Amino acid sequence: MPQTSKEYDFERLEEGRQRLKKRRENQALLTAAESAVLAALPEVFTPVDQVAAKAAMPQGQLLAALTKLELLDLAESAPGSRFRKK
Protein backbone atom coordinates (compact mmCIF):
# COMPACT_ATOMS: atom_id res chain seq x y z
CA MET A 1 0.00 0.00 0.00
CA PRO A 2 1.53 3.37 -0.98
CA GLN A 3 2.31 5.87 1.75
CA THR A 4 0.30 9.04 2.02
CA SER A 5 2.03 12.39 2.04
CA LYS A 6 1.33 12.84 5.75
CA GLU A 7 2.78 9.42 6.62
CA TYR A 8 5.89 10.18 4.60
CA ASP A 9 6.32 13.59 6.22
CA PHE A 10 5.91 12.08 9.68
CA GLU A 11 8.54 9.42 8.93
CA ARG A 12 10.99 12.05 7.66
CA LEU A 13 10.35 14.18 10.74
CA GLU A 14 10.97 11.22 13.04
CA GLU A 15 14.16 10.29 11.15
CA GLY A 16 15.40 13.85 11.58
CA ARG A 17 14.65 13.75 15.30
CA GLN A 18 16.56 10.49 15.65
CA ARG A 19 19.59 11.91 13.79
CA LEU A 20 19.56 15.00 16.02
CA LYS A 21 19.33 12.85 19.15
CA LYS A 22 22.27 10.72 17.96
CA ARG A 23 24.36 13.83 17.24
CA ARG A 24 23.69 15.14 20.75
CA GLU A 25 24.73 11.79 22.21
CA ASN A 26 27.88 11.83 20.09
CA GLN A 27 28.79 15.31 21.34
CA ALA A 28 29.06 13.85 24.84
CA LEU A 29 31.84 11.53 23.58
CA LEU A 30 34.12 14.37 22.47
CA THR A 31 37.40 15.37 24.11
CA ALA A 32 38.04 19.01 24.98
CA ALA A 33 40.10 19.47 21.80
CA GLU A 34 37.38 17.92 19.63
CA SER A 35 34.74 20.11 21.29
CA ALA A 36 36.89 23.17 20.56
CA VAL A 37 37.11 22.19 16.89
CA LEU A 38 33.35 21.65 16.72
CA ALA A 39 32.81 25.08 18.27
CA ALA A 40 35.21 26.62 15.73
CA LEU A 41 33.45 25.04 12.76
CA PRO A 42 30.97 27.27 10.93
CA GLU A 43 27.84 25.95 9.23
CA VAL A 44 29.23 26.78 5.79
CA PHE A 45 32.14 24.97 4.15
CA THR A 46 35.38 26.63 5.27
CA PRO A 47 39.01 25.88 4.36
CA VAL A 48 40.83 23.83 6.97
CA ASP A 49 43.50 26.50 7.54
CA GLN A 50 40.83 29.01 8.59
CA VAL A 51 39.31 26.48 10.97
CA ALA A 52 42.78 25.75 12.39
CA ALA A 53 43.37 29.45 13.02
CA LYS A 54 40.01 29.83 14.73
CA ALA A 55 40.52 26.68 16.83
CA ALA A 56 44.11 27.75 17.64
CA MET A 57 45.63 24.32 17.15
CA PRO A 58 48.09 22.66 14.79
CA GLN A 59 46.65 21.31 11.54
CA GLY A 60 47.60 17.71 12.35
CA GLN A 61 45.65 17.75 15.60
CA LEU A 62 42.81 19.59 13.88
CA LEU A 63 42.59 17.02 11.07
CA ALA A 64 42.45 14.18 13.59
CA ALA A 65 39.60 15.92 15.41
CA LEU A 66 37.78 16.65 12.14
CA THR A 67 38.03 12.99 11.14
CA LYS A 68 36.41 11.93 14.40
CA LEU A 69 33.72 14.59 14.04
CA GLU A 70 32.93 13.23 10.57
CA LEU A 71 32.73 9.67 11.88
CA LEU A 72 30.33 10.82 14.59
CA ASP A 73 28.20 12.65 11.97
CA LEU A 74 28.89 16.04 13.56
CA ALA A 75 30.83 17.52 10.62
CA GLU A 76 31.21 16.95 6.91
CA SER A 77 33.94 17.61 4.38
CA ALA A 78 33.96 18.86 0.81
CA PRO A 79 36.60 18.84 -1.92
CA GLY A 80 39.45 21.26 -1.32
CA SER A 81 39.93 20.41 2.37
CA ARG A 82 36.83 22.34 3.42
CA PHE A 83 34.68 21.42 6.40
CA ARG A 84 31.46 22.49 8.06
CA LYS A 85 29.38 21.67 11.10
CA LYS A 86 26.31 19.50 10.48
N, C-alpha and C positions, 0 to 999 in steps of 0.2 A: 504494500500500500504506500503510495507516495506521501511524503511529508508535506504538511501545510506550511505556509510561510511563517505562521506564528510558532509552530513547533521548531522549525529550522532556526528562527531567531532566538528562541529560548535556549536551544542547544549551543549555539554560538556564544551567547551570553554566559552560560554556565562554563563552557570551555575557557573563556577569557577569565572568569573568576578563579578557576582552578590554576591557570597559568600564573596569575597575580599572586595567589596564595603560595604557590611553589617558589616564586621569586622571593617573596618575603621570608620564607623558611631558609632559602639559600643565603640570604643576606646575613643570617645569624651564624653561618659557617665561616664567614670571612675573617681574616686576620686584620690587624690595624692597618697594615700597609695596603691590603686589598680594598679595605673600606675607604682609605684615602684616595685610591685610584678611582673607585666608583664615584666618590664625591666630586672628583676633578673632571669626570667625563661629562660632556654636554650631551644633549639629546639630538644633536646633528653630527654627522660624520666630521671628524676633526683629525688632522695629521698627528701621528704619534709623538712627534717632537713637541708640539704645542701642549699635548696632554702631559708629557713628561715635565715640561716647565711648570705647568700649573700644579702638578702633584709634587713637585720638588723632589724627584728621585731619579736615579740613573735609569737609562733606557732599558738595560738588561732586567733590572728588578721590575720595571714597569711592564715590560712585555710578558714576564712570567705572571704577573697579577692579571693582566688583560686576558691571557690564555685561560686562567682559572675562571675569570668572570664570564668568558664566552661559554665555557663548559657548564657553568651554572645557569646559563641563559639570562645573565644580567647585562651583558654587553654583546655587541656584534661588530664585525669588521667588514671593511669594504676594500676593494682594490686600492693600491697606493698607500698601504699602511695607515688607513684611517679607521677610527673607532667611534662608537657612540654608545650611550646608555640605552638600554631597552626599556 
